[in-house]
Amino acid sequence: MSIRSTAKAIIIDKNKILLNKCFDEYNGNYYSLPGGGQDTYETLPEAIIRECLEETGYNVIPIRFSALYEEICDDPRTKELYPEYIHKMYHIFICKLKDDIKVKPTEIDDMQLKSEWIDIDNLNQIRLLPSFLNDNILEMINSEITKFFGSEHIPYNHG
């Protein structure tokens, strides 16, 4: 087993944040940050740019590293079928759009339904995964201080 390095983006534009709307059988409906696994020899900023373009169709510019978070999935079935997704380190960056051009996404996650702009003032009305985001995303947006948000064991994986 290896630890998956993931690069996730908090993309902000005109007081809105771009999130992936997702659904899976264990977690139901939820939103997640765009981004994904870092490839070998790829920097975290390069991974953010590639993953956001693949999932959302937008070119982004990483502005600053905001947070680190560790997650371990305890589900035996997931461990067997998807061992590469069991232990993840989330490297979360604040990003802005490079331009207003949106292309068709080329590689969305299995549980991703679409990407959706959500007003920052309405973030408390939606459910984010990983769950630590629900109480901390505004702090991540508004603070210049990079923070480690801890480690968590979860029963089932998510996007």
Order of alpha helices (4+ residues) and beta strands (2+ residues): beta-beta-beta-beta-alpha-beta-alpha-beta-beta-alpha-beta
